[in-house]
Amino acid sequence: MTAAPALVRVVVPGAAGKMGRAILNVLAQTPGVVLAAAVERAGHEALGSDSGRGAGLPDNQVPLTADLAAALAAADVVIDFTTPASTVHTAELAAAARVALVVGTTGLGPDERRLLGRAAATIPVVLSPNMSAGVNVLFRLVELCAAALGDGFDVEIVEAHHRMKRDAPSGTALRLAEGVAAALGRDLDAVGTYGRRGQVGARPAAEIAVHTVRGGDVIGDHTVHFLGDGERIELTHRASSRETFARGAVRAALWVAGAGAAGRAPGLYDMRDVLGLR
């Protein structure tokens, strides 16, 4: 008799937050995975309570805990959508425990990315500014469009998010800009513009502009405008639920921890690897 495949055991830091609750909901709906631990910061008012109940689910008998190191001892992968400092701490503990890591945290700076890269020398790390399958298809479409249109079209990127988002521009908008720059052979540090004000003069031909909108409860909208003489192309992705990102993260968790007994090899991956877009 063939044994049933082992469930992928997932730890979720920030489990009482908006994204954490969305991830718990998707985990509860997804075959092949199980919530191994739900973690929150020390002193959080919900510590000790049932994490399922906090996510609007039936009780799951997994209480919120502050001990991430202990939680990782019985895990295959950790999904982190917290803050840059918290994510780096998670990465350090995950590397020490040899537990795969999926990171959807935005606002990561060069130092945090370098430390995640260090963890990836020991464990597989999936890092993406946006875990949505649709957005990652958009990344590829934008690169193809930029390469095909060339220098005859101006590129403007507009992103909109809810009023509580802390970082600007969004990590997704920056990734879109990086993709355009790479496709056109431009240095984004040299040609990137982030908003305009005053007497800015005529638009430089090589400029790649990114504009930020904040307000209301917008989950995440991104539009890339390719503006030519007599025609334009607009590529847009709109997210209407945080579960869009949670579904992508759980898909990444299955991919990174489920490829054979030992999971993926150590290294830094992104959602294009998960979706087979490379």
C-alpha positions as CSV (number, residue, x, y, z in Angstrom):
1,M,0.0,0.0,0.0
2,T,1.5,3.4,-1.1
3,A,1.9,5.8,1.8
4,A,0.2,9.2,1.5
5,P,2.5,12.0,0.7
6,A,3.7,14.0,3.7
7,L,2.0,17.3,4.3
8,V,4.2,20.5,4.0
9,R,4.3,22.0,7.4
10,V,4.1,25.8,7.3
11,V,4.9,28.4,10.0
12,V,3.3,31.9,9.6
13,P,4.8,34.9,11.5
14,G,2.5,37.9,11.9
15,A,-0.4,35.4,11.9
16,A,-2.8,37.9,13.6
17,G,-2.2,40.6,11.0
18,K,-4.2,41.2,7.8
19,M,-1.9,39.2,5.5
20,G,-1.3,36.5,8.2
21,R,-5.0,35.9,8.5
22,A,-5.3,35.7,4.7
23,I,-2.6,33.1,4.6
24,L,-4.2,31.1,7.4
25,N,-7.5,31.1,5.4
26,V,-5.7,29.9,2.2
27,L,-3.8,27.2,4.1
28,A,-7.1,25.9,5.4
29,Q,-8.4,25.5,1.9
30,T,-5.2,24.0,0.3
31,P,-4.6,20.2,0.1
32,G,-1.0,19.1,0.9
33,V,-0.2,21.7,3.5
34,V,-0.8,22.1,7.3
35,L,-0.3,25.0,9.6
36,A,2.5,24.0,12.0
37,A,2.6,27.2,14.0
38,A,1.2,30.7,14.1
39,V,3.6,33.3,15.4
40,E,3.2,36.9,16.7
41,R,5.5,39.4,18.3
42,A,6.1,39.2,22.1
43,G,3.5,41.1,24.0
44,H,0.8,40.8,21.4
45,E,-2.6,40.8,22.9
46,A,-3.8,37.7,21.1
47,L,-0.9,35.4,22.2
48,G,-2.3,32.1,23.4
49,S,-5.6,32.4,21.6
50,D,-6.6,30.0,18.8
51,S,-5.2,31.3,15.5
52,G,-8.0,29.8,13.4
53,R,-10.6,31.7,15.4
54,G,-8.6,34.9,15.0
55,A,-8.7,34.4,11.2
56,G,-12.4,33.8,11.1
57,L,-12.0,30.1,10.8
58,P,-13.1,27.2,13.1
59,D,-10.7,26.5,15.9
60,N,-7.6,24.8,14.5
61,Q,-5.9,24.0,17.9
62,V,-2.9,26.1,16.8
63,P,-2.4,28.8,19.4
64,L,-0.6,32.0,18.6
65,T,2.9,31.8,20.0
66,A,5.9,34.3,20.3
67,D,8.5,31.5,20.1
68,L,9.5,31.4,16.4
69,A,12.7,29.4,17.0
70,A,10.7,26.6,18.7
71,A,8.0,26.8,15.9
72,L,10.6,26.2,13.2
73,A,11.8,23.0,14.8
74,A,8.8,21.2,13.4
75,A,8.4,23.0,10.1
76,D,9.3,22.7,6.4
77,V,8.7,26.3,5.3
78,V,8.0,29.7,6.8
79,I,5.9,32.3,5.0
80,D,6.8,35.9,6.1
81,F,4.8,39.0,5.2
82,T,5.9,41.2,8.1
83,T,8.4,44.0,8.3
84,P,11.9,44.3,6.9
85,A,13.5,43.9,10.4
86,S,11.3,41.1,11.4
87,T,11.8,39.3,8.1
88,V,15.6,39.4,8.5
89,H,15.3,37.9,12.0
90,T,13.0,35.2,10.6
91,A,15.6,34.5,7.8
92,E,18.4,34.1,10.3
93,L,16.4,31.6,12.4
94,A,15.1,29.7,9.3
95,A,18.7,29.3,8.0
96,A,19.8,28.0,11.4
97,A,16.9,25.5,11.4
98,R,17.4,24.6,7.7
99,V,13.7,25.6,7.0
100,A,12.8,27.0,3.6
101,L,11.5,30.6,3.5
102,V,8.9,32.4,1.4
103,V,9.1,36.2,1.7
104,G,6.5,38.7,0.5
105,T,7.6,41.6,2.7
106,T,7.9,44.9,0.9
107,G,10.1,47.9,1.6
108,L,13.3,45.8,1.9
109,G,16.5,47.8,1.5
110,P,19.9,46.7,0.2
111,D,21.0,45.6,3.6
112,E,18.0,43.4,4.2
113,R,18.3,41.9,0.7
114,R,21.9,41.2,1.3
115,L,21.1,39.3,4.6
116,L,18.3,37.4,2.8
117,G,20.9,36.5,0.2
118,R,23.2,35.2,2.9
119,A,20.3,33.0,4.2
120,A,19.8,31.7,0.7
121,A,23.3,30.2,0.8
122,T,22.0,27.7,3.3
123,I,18.2,27.4,2.5
124,P,16.0,27.9,-0.4
125,V,14.4,31.4,-0.3
126,V,11.5,32.6,-2.5
127,L,11.6,36.4,-2.5
128,S,9.1,38.4,-4.5
129,P,7.6,41.9,-4.0
130,N,4.3,40.5,-5.2
131,M,3.2,36.9,-4.9
132,S,0.2,37.2,-7.2
133,A,0.4,34.9,-10.2
134,G,-1.2,37.6,-12.3
135,V,1.4,40.3,-11.4
136,N,4.2,37.9,-12.2
137,V,2.8,37.3,-15.6
138,L,2.5,41.1,-15.9
139,F,6.2,41.4,-15.1
140,R,7.0,39.2,-18.1
141,L,4.5,40.9,-20.4
142,V,6.0,44.3,-19.6
143,E,9.5,43.2,-20.4
144,L,8.3,41.7,-23.7
145,C,6.4,44.9,-24.6
146,A,9.4,47.2,-23.7
147,A,11.8,45.1,-25.8
148,A,9.4,45.0,-28.8
149,L,8.5,48.7,-28.7
150,G,12.1,50.0,-28.0
151,D,13.0,53.6,-27.5
152,G,10.1,55.1,-29.4
153,F,7.7,54.9,-26.5
154,D,7.7,56.7,-23.2
155,V,7.1,54.5,-20.1
156,E,5.1,55.7,-17.1
157,I,4.2,53.4,-14.2
158,V,1.3,54.3,-11.8
159,E,0.6,52.3,-8.6
160,A,-2.2,52.7,-6.0
161,H,-2.5,51.3,-2.6
162,H,-4.5,51.8,0.7
163,R,-3.7,54.7,2.9
164,M,-1.9,52.5,5.5
165,K,0.9,51.3,3.2
166,R,4.2,52.4,4.5
167,D,6.6,52.1,1.6
168,A,6.5,54.1,-1.7
169,P,6.8,53.3,-4.5
170,S,5.5,49.8,-4.0
171,G,8.0,46.9,-4.5
172,T,5.9,45.8,-7.4
173,A,6.2,49.1,-9.2
174,L,9.9,49.1,-8.6
175,R,10.2,45.6,-10.1
176,L,8.1,46.7,-13.1
177,A,10.5,49.6,-13.6
178,E,13.5,47.4,-13.2
179,G,12.1,45.0,-15.9
180,V,11.5,47.9,-18.3
181,A,15.0,49.2,-17.7
182,A,16.6,45.8,-18.3
183,A,14.6,45.2,-21.5
184,L,15.7,48.6,-22.8
185,G,19.3,48.5,-21.6
186,R,19.0,51.4,-19.3
187,D,20.3,52.2,-15.9
188,L,17.2,52.7,-13.7
189,D,19.3,54.7,-11.1
190,A,20.2,57.1,-13.8
191,V,16.8,57.5,-15.6
192,G,14.2,56.7,-12.9
193,T,11.9,59.5,-11.9
194,Y,9.5,59.2,-8.9
195,G,6.8,61.9,-9.2
196,R,7.1,65.3,-10.7
197,R,6.6,68.9,-9.4
198,G,7.3,72.3,-10.6
199,Q,9.0,73.4,-13.9
200,V,10.4,70.1,-14.8
201,G,10.8,70.8,-18.5
202,A,10.3,68.4,-21.4
203,R,10.3,64.7,-20.6
204,P,13.7,63.1,-21.3
205,A,13.4,60.4,-23.9
206,A,15.0,57.7,-21.7
207,E,13.1,58.5,-18.5
208,I,11.2,55.7,-16.7
209,A,8.7,57.3,-14.3
210,V,7.0,55.8,-11.3
211,H,4.0,57.5,-9.6
212,T,2.4,56.7,-6.3
213,V,-1.2,57.0,-5.2
214,R,-2.3,56.3,-1.6
215,G,-5.9,56.3,-0.2
216,G,-8.9,54.3,0.9
217,D,-8.7,50.5,1.1
218,V,-7.1,49.8,-2.3
219,I,-5.4,46.4,-2.1
220,G,-3.0,47.1,-5.1
221,D,-3.4,48.5,-8.6
222,H,-0.5,48.7,-11.1
223,T,-0.6,50.1,-14.6
224,V,2.3,50.4,-17.0
225,H,1.8,53.0,-19.8
226,F,3.7,52.7,-23.0
227,L,3.0,56.1,-24.7
228,G,4.0,56.6,-28.4
229,D,3.1,59.0,-31.1
230,G,-0.5,58.3,-32.2
231,E,-0.9,55.2,-30.0
232,R,-0.5,53.8,-26.5
233,I,-0.5,50.5,-24.7
234,E,-1.7,50.2,-21.1
235,L,-1.0,47.0,-19.1
236,T,-2.9,46.8,-15.8
237,H,-3.2,44.5,-12.9
238,R,-5.7,45.1,-10.1
239,A,-5.9,43.0,-6.8
240,S,-9.2,43.0,-5.1
241,S,-8.3,40.7,-2.2
242,R,-5.3,40.0,-0.1
243,E,-6.0,36.3,-0.7
244,T,-4.5,36.8,-4.1
245,F,-1.1,37.3,-2.5
246,A,-1.7,34.6,0.1
247,R,-2.6,32.0,-2.6
248,G,0.6,32.8,-4.4
249,A,2.6,32.5,-1.2
250,V,1.1,29.1,-0.4
251,R,1.8,28.0,-4.0
252,A,5.4,29.1,-3.5
253,A,5.6,27.2,-0.2
254,L,4.5,24.0,-1.8
255,W,7.0,24.6,-4.6
256,V,10.0,25.4,-2.5
257,A,9.4,22.7,0.2
258,G,7.7,20.0,-1.9
259,A,10.3,19.0,-4.6
260,G,11.4,15.7,-3.2
261,A,12.3,14.7,0.4
262,A,14.7,17.6,0.9
263,G,12.8,20.3,-1.0
264,R,14.6,22.8,-3.4
265,A,18.3,23.3,-3.3
266,P,19.5,26.4,-1.3
267,G,19.4,29.5,-3.4
268,L,17.4,32.7,-4.1
269,Y,14.3,32.2,-6.2
270,D,11.3,34.3,-7.1
271,M,7.7,33.7,-8.3
272,R,8.9,33.3,-11.9
273,D,10.7,30.2,-10.8
274,V,7.5,29.0,-9.0
275,L,5.3,29.7,-12.1
276,G,7.8,28.3,-14.6
277,L,8.2,31.6,-16.4
278,R,12.0,31.5,-16.7
